[in-house]
Amino acid sequence: MDRLLLIKFRERLDQELVDLDSADLATEEDRAPVELDQTSVGRLSRMDAMQQQAMATAQARRRAGRRKAITAALRRMDEDEFGWCQACGDEIPVGRLDLDPCAANCVSCAG
C-alpha cells in the first residue's frame, strides 16, 4: 500500500479515537446511575431518565467496540498487515478501506 495513503488512514483512525474519547467524556454524566428520589422526581420522569441512561450506556458500548476495531487496525498497520484480508490474504480494495479503515477482510470473506 502507498505510504501516503497509509498515513492518511492512520491520521483518520487517530482522529476517530480522539473523537470517541471526547464523546465518552461528554456523556459520562448521562451514564451515571439514576437516583431514586420520588420527592423531587416523579415515577415517569425517573423511567425516562433510566431509559436515557440505558441508551447512553449502549452508545458507550458501541464506542468501545469501535475503539477495539480501531486499535486492531492500527496494530495491523504497525505489523505491515493493514490492507490485506485476514482470512484469505488478498489485498483489500482501497475503496473498501476508504469506507471503513478498520475493515479486516475483503468483501468476499466479509460476506
N, C-alpha and C positions, 0 to 999 in steps of 0.2 A: 504494500500500500504506500502511496505517495506520502512523504514525510509531512508536507504542509497540510494535507488532508487529515492525517493522524493528529497533528497539533490542533486543528480546528475541532475535531471530535473531543479531544481531551479538554479543551477550554470549555466546550459546551457542557460536558459532564461535570467538570469542576464547578461551573456556574450553577448547574442544577442542584448540586449538593449544597451550595450556599443558600439557594432559594428554599430547599427543603428544611434546612436548619432554621431559616428565618420564619417559615410557616409554623414550625414546631414551637418556636418561642412565642409567636403571635397568638397561638391557640392554646397555650399552656393552661391558662385560666379556664378556658371552656371545657377542658378535660378533667377539671377538679371534681371531686365528689360533691354531689348536690346535698346541701344541708336540709335537715328536716326541721323546719321552723314554721309550724302552722299558724302561729300568731301573726306573722307578717306576710306569709305567702300561702295562698290557697292551694288546695289539692290539685286543681287543673294547672295552675302555674308551675307547681313543682313537677308535675308529669311532663309539662312542656320543657322545663329545664333539664329533666332527666333524658328526654329524647334528644335535646341539643347536645348534651354531654355524650350520649352514645354515638351520635353522628360525628362529633369531633374526635372521639376515640377511634372510630372506624377510619376516619381520614388519616389519623396519625399512623395507624397500622398500614395503610396503603403507602404512605410516605416512607415508612420503614422498609417495606418491600421494595420500593423503587430505589431507596438508598442502597440496599443489598445488591440489586441488579447493577447499579452504577459502580459500586465497589468491585464487583466481579469483572465488569467491562474494563475498568482501569487496571485491574490486575492482569487481564489478558493483554492489554497494551504493554505493560511492563515486561511481560513474558514473550512478546512478539507473536502472540496468537490472535490478536484483535483482527477481525475481518475474515476469519477462517471459521467455517462451520465446525462446531464442537462434535457433531455427530458423524458427518461424512468426510470432513476435511477440505471440502471445496470452498472456494472464495465466496464470501457473502457479497452480493452486489452493493455498490456504493449507495444506490437509491434506497435500498432497504436500511442501510446503516444511517442514512440521512433522516429517514423517518423515525428510527429509534436506534441510537448508537449502542444501546445495551443488547441488541439482537445477538444471540449467541449461535443461532442456527440459520441456515439458508431457508428459503421459502419451502422447498421440498421436504426438508427434515422437520420444519416447524409445524407443518400440517399434519 
